[in-house]
């Protein structure tokens, strides 16, 4: 698929799509999620103090959490993102560039590569996954999160306006089998592939949204708090993949 026009990727992207309905403060879903992903990286990446690359580093909060554990590098298309990353992760390197072309980085440079909600924006995700494999050291970690278009409760949502469909820059949303196939074709071994929970409430009429969040979102919160990976793919608005070179 063709890439969305670059004019989509401005500061307004964060305000309209990316974080428009997500509080960023302490103990918010975003706050917990970044700490969860940081824990997954620490647990699964080689403990060599090596380099970590985040594709689509956003506001830089994940790199801020990991900058004392790794030599962190972040890239993003949005200049505002790079500004924020340099504020929130001052020890990290940050570059305004596309994940479509990672040729500036030498092979075997990184111990870990992370992409949280990035691959669905790419015109050729399979190419970027192959490049990630090239960039990693043997045993290196590839961690990604991307929407799951057929999770169990999506039938109760409007697919044009839910958390997945409302962002028109989501040009490559695929089932778990496709992502797994691309990773394995690139040479990765998938070690975990699981869901992030049913947090995109409401799903049911009449029942208050807050009640539904407690009902459907509790397992997701339990997974985050315990830093485990038990949620089935079918019970995740997003899918999370952990793979190793």
N, C-alpha and C positions, 0 to 999 in steps of 0.2 A: 504494500500500500504506500501511497505517497505521504510524505511527511506534512503535518499541518504547517501553514505559513508561519514564519518566525515571529510575526507580529503577535501571535498568541502567547509567546513566551516573554512576558514582561513582568514587571512588579505586580500588575493587575492580575496575572495568572494566580498568584498566591491568594489574592483577595476574592477572586471570582470563583475559582475552581478548587485549588489545592487545599487551602485551609479555611475556606469561607465559612464552613459550618463546624469547625473544629477548634474549640478553645485550646490555647497553647500553654496555659499557665500550669503551675505546679499541681500535680495529682490529676490533671486532665488525661483523657484517653491518649492524646499525643505524647504527653510527658511520660506516661507509663510505657507506651509502645517503644519510644526511643531507648529507654533503659532495658527493655526486654531484648531488643535487637542487639544492643551493646553486649548483653550477657551471652546471647547466642554466638556472637563473634568471638568473645573471649574464650568460650567453651570449646569452639570448634576450629578456630584458626591455629596454625602452628605457633607455639610459644617461643618465638625466636626474636621478638622485638623488631620484626621486619616492617616492611612498608604495607600500608593498607590504602586501597583506592576506593572511593565512593563515587559511583556514577550517578549524577543527578543529586548533588549533595544538599539541595534545598536551602534551609536556613542554617545548616552546619551544626545542629545540635548533636547528631550522632557522632560526628568527628570530635566535637568538644568532649564527649564522654570517653572517647577512645584515644585521645591525643597523648595520653601518658603511657599507653600500652603499645602503641604502634607509631611509626613515622607516617602520619596521615596525609593523604592527598585527596582533594575533592575537585570534581569538575561539574559544571552546570552551564546551560545555555544562557541563563538569565543573569545580567549584570548585578541586579539586586541580590540574587542568591550568593554571588561571590562576595559582595560587600558584607552580607550578614554572616557568611561562613568565616570570614576573616575576623569578625567581632566575636562570634560564639566559639570559634576554635582557633585561637591565635597562634597555636603551635603548628597548625596544619598549613600545607600549601594549597592554594585554591586557584583554579584556572577556568576562565570562561571559554568553553569549547564543547563540542558535540561528542556524545558517546558513539556516534556513527563512525568516527575516525579516531582510533586510539594509537595510530602509528607513531606518535611522538614518544611513546613509552617503549622501552626495550623489553625483549622477551625475558621471562623469568624474573621480573623486577619485584613482584608483589607476593606477600604471604596471604593476602586476602583481598577480594574484590566484593563490594556490596552494591546492590542496586535495589532500592526500596521504591516501588511504584515508578519505575523508569522504563522497563523493557516494553511496556504496552504503548509507549509513545514513539517507539522506533520504527522506521520504515522496513528495516531488515534485522529483526532481533537475532536470527540465527547467525548472521555475520558477526554481530557484537559478541555473542556467546562464544564463538570461535576465537575472537580476539581476546576475550577474557581468559580463555584457556591458555593462549600463547603468553599472556602477561604473567600468569601465576607460576610460582615455583612448584616443583613436584610436592604433592601433599597439601598444596594451597587450598584455601576455602573460597567457594563461590556461593554467596548468599543473596537470594533475590525474593522480592514479594511483588505480586501482580494480581489483578482481579481474577476471580473465578466466575465465569459467566453463567454457570449452571449450578450454583450452590443450592442447597435444598429448599430454602424459603424464598428464592427469587421469584417464584411463580406468583407470589402475593404482592409483588412490587410492579411499578411501571418501569420497564427496562429503559425507557427513554429519559427518565428523570431520577432514577435511583443513584446510589453512590458510584456505580460503575458507568452508567449510561449518560449521566449529565455532563461529563467532561468530554467535549468534542475532540480533544487531542488524544483520546484513547483509540488509537488506530489499529492496534494489534492485541486484542483481548482473545485469549484462547483457553481451551480446556487443559487440565493438568497433563494429559497424555502428550499434547503437542510440546509443551515446555520440557517435559522429561525427555522426549525424543530428540529435541534440539540439543539439550545438554549432553545426552549420551552420544549423539553423533559427533559432537565436538571433542569427545574424549573424557567427559566427566563421569564419575560414579556418584549417582544420587544416593545420599545416605538418609535423608528425611525429606518428606514432602507432605505438608499438613495444612490445615486451615487456621485462620486467625479469629474465628468466632462469628456469631450472628449479631453483629452490633448495629447494622443499618436499619434500626427500627424507625417507624412502626411497620409491623407485618399484618396486624389484625385490626379491623375496625372496632370502634367503641372503647377498647381497652386503652387507658392512658399510655402515652409514649414512655413516661418514666417507669411505669410498671413493666412494660414490655422490655425495656432496657435491662431491668433487673432480672426478668425471667429468661430472656434469650441471651443477654450479654454476660451473665454470671460465669458460665464456663470459660468464656474468653478471658475474663478478669482473673479467674483461678489459674489459667495457663500462664498469664503474664506474671502474676505474683509468685508463682512457684517456679517460673523460668523453665517450664517443661514444654513438650511438643506433642501433646496427646490429642488435640482436636482433629477429627477426621476432615479430609478435604471437603466433603459434602457439607460440612458445617462451618465453612469459612467464606465470608464475603470476598476475602483475598486468600490466595494460596501462597505459602512460604516454602521455598526450596533451599535445601542445604546440600551442596555437592562438593566433591573433592577431586582435585586433579590427580 
